[in-house]
């Protein structure tokens, strides 16, 4: 019980005491306070608490409003649900903005603006210390070119959507000369690999090409390598396109294949 209820109760008893001729206010306050606190679980005397007087504080629990108990109860007849309709039925759940089945207003309004979020390329990430552990455990052969297929088969990355990016955490103690082909590399990771004499090559795959790389058994043909988008051409300068790389962005590769 809060202070407001205590003062309210004290005022009521004070008025009744003045009418009955009781003038000792201190005695009146003590009696009122003890009367109120005796109904609460809080007690100044711990020895007075027992299993027979444990209860919640006054006002801690509120009784549920009972509807449908007659018109005189104030919550009877339609039980505050109105006079029929969809909202008066049991289990109704009308979504926000629902207009009975017709096209809602928010779908009639024109959309403004544009966002590239739906077209962003999100890469799965691994670190150099993970790659170092796989090489030391013998799960990855450092003498062969490491691709996203090796990492996918080892379940290092799962559900690759656009590619894999190698991060440089663990570059201080990475000491393996490797050749690796991934979608992207951080600056520190690429410098650490090239410093040891290895190579880190950026390769581009669209969704179909990436699926063929990871799960070739699901294809009856070899799909063409998709062309690199214009905004990514600087990141993938030597990307082969077309069937078996017949059309490449590298001029030297095209001349060699034509000869």
N, C-alpha and C positions, 0 to 999 in steps of 0.2 A: 504494500500500500504506500502511495507516494505522500509527500508532505501536504499536498493540497487536500487530499481526502481526510488526513488527520486533522488539519485545521478546520475543515468543514464539519467534521464530527464533533470537534471540541466546541465550536460555536453553537451547534445545536444543543449540546448538553449544557453549555453555559447559560443559554436562554431558558432552558427548562429548569435549571437550578435556581436562577434568579426568581423565577415565578414561584418556586417552592420555598424560597427564603434561605437558600444556601449561599453564603457569601465567601467561603474559603476557596479562592480560585486555584491555588497551588494543589490542594487536595483533589479538586475537581479535575485538574489537568492530569495528575498522576493516575487517577482512576480511569480516565478516558484513554490514556496512552497504554496502560496495562491491558485494558479491555480489547483494544484494537490489536496490539501485538500478540496477544494470546491466541488470536485466530490465525496467525501466520506461522510459517515454519521457523522463522527467526525468533530466537528466544535469548534473553539475557542470562538465563540459567541453563547450562547444557544438561544438567541432570534431570531437567523437567521434560526433555524430549524423549519420546518413546514411540513404539510402533502403533500405539493407539491414538496418537495425536499428530502423526505425520500427514501433511496435506500441502497442496500448492498454495502459494500466496494468493490473496484475494485479487481477482481480476486476471490471473494467469491463464485460465481456460475460459473460453466463451462457449455457450451452448449454441448448437446448430439451429438455424432458423427452420422450423418445421412448416412446410407448405402443404396446402391441400387438406386442411383440417377444419373446413367449414367456412362459410362466408363471414361469420362473426369474428374470425381470428385475424382478419385483415390480409391473410395470405391464402385465402381459399379460392373457390371457383376455378379460375384458369391457372392458379398458382403462379402468378406474375409472368406467365408466358404469352399473354395476349389472347386474341380471339382467333386461334388457328393459324395456319400457314406453315411455311417450311421451318421457321425458327421455333415453332411450338412442338415439333416432333422430337422424340428421344433420339439421341445420337447425332443431332444436326451439327455440322461444322462448316460454316460458310467461309470460304477463303476471303482474305482482304481484297477488295476490288472486284469481287464477283457480282455480276449484274444480271443474274438469272439465265445466263446462257448467251446473251447477246454480246457483241464485241465490246469489251470494257473501254473506258475512256482512255486509259493509259496506252492502249494499243492503237487508238485512233490518232493520237498525237504524233507529230513528226519527231524523229530522232535527230539530234544535233551533235556535231562533233565526230571525231574519229580517234580510235585508239589502236596501237600496234601490239597490244598485249596478246591478242589471239594469234599473232604471227611471230611471236618471240620464240627463239630457239633456247630451250632449257637443257643444259648438259648434265649428265651424271658425273660426279666428281670422285676422283681417287687421289691419294697422295703418294709421294715418292717412297715414304716409309712402308706403305702397303706393298708397293711393287718390289721393294728391297726384300721384304719378308717372303714374298712368293718365290723370288729367285733363290734365296738362301734355303728354302724348304724344298727346292727342286720341282715346284709345281709349274714354273715358267722357265723355258729354255732361253737363256740370254744370247745364245748364238744365232737364233732365228728372229725374224722380224715379229715383234709383238703387235697384235691387232686387238680390236675390240671383241673379236670372236673369242680369243683366248680368255679375256677377262669375263666375258659372258658365260663361257662354259665352266669357269671356276666359281661362278656365282659371286664374284667380287662386286659386280654391278648387276642390277636387275631392272627389267622393264625399261630398256633404253629407248627413249622417244626420239631424240635428235642426235645423240652422240655422247661421247665421253671426253671429259677434260681432265688433264693431269695437273695437279697443284704441286707446289714446291716444298711442302712441309716434309722435312726429313732429308733435304738436300745436303745437309752438313756431313752426314755419314753415308751417303749413297756412293758406292764405289764400283758400279758395274757398267761396262761398256755395252750398250744396247742400241738396237734400231727399233723404233716404235712408231706406229702410225695411229693417231687418234684425231678426234675432231678439233681439239684445241689444246693449247698448253699455256700455262702461266709463264711469265718471263723468267722467274727464278728456276722453274723446272726445266725449261728449254736450255737455259744457260748451263745448268748442272749436267745435263746429258751431253751436250756438245763439248763441254770442257773435258770430259773423259774420252772423247773421240767417237761418241755415238751420234746418232741422228734422230731428230724428232720432226716428223713430217705431218703436216696438217692434211687430212683427207676429208672430202665432202661426200656425204650420202644423203639422198632424200629418203622419205619414209619407205619407199619400195626397195631402194638399194640397200638400206640398212637392214630391212627384213631379210633380204636375200643373203646378206653377209652373215647374219646371226643364225638363220634357219634356212639353209639352202635346200634341204630336203622337201620343203613345201612348194618348190617351184619345178615346173617341167621345162623351163627355158631360162636363158640368161637375160635378165632385163638390162636395158640400156642404162648407162650411167647418166644421171640427170645433169644438165648444165648448171654451173654455179650462178647464183643470182648476182646481179651487177654490184650490189653493195658488199658482197663477200668475195669478189674476184681478187682483191689484194691479199686476202688471207690464204686463198688456194690458187696460187699462180700456175701450177703445173697439173691442173686437174684434167684427166682424160674424160671425154664425153662421147656418147654414142655407143654403138655396139662394139665391145672389146676395145674401147678407147680409140675408135676411128677418128673422132673429132676431138682434138685437144686444144686447150687454151695456150699451150706452149708451142711456139712456132717451130722449134727444132724437132719436136716429136712428130709434128705433122709432115715436115719435109722428109724425115727418115722413113715414115710409113708410106709416103707416096713413092719413094725410090724403091 
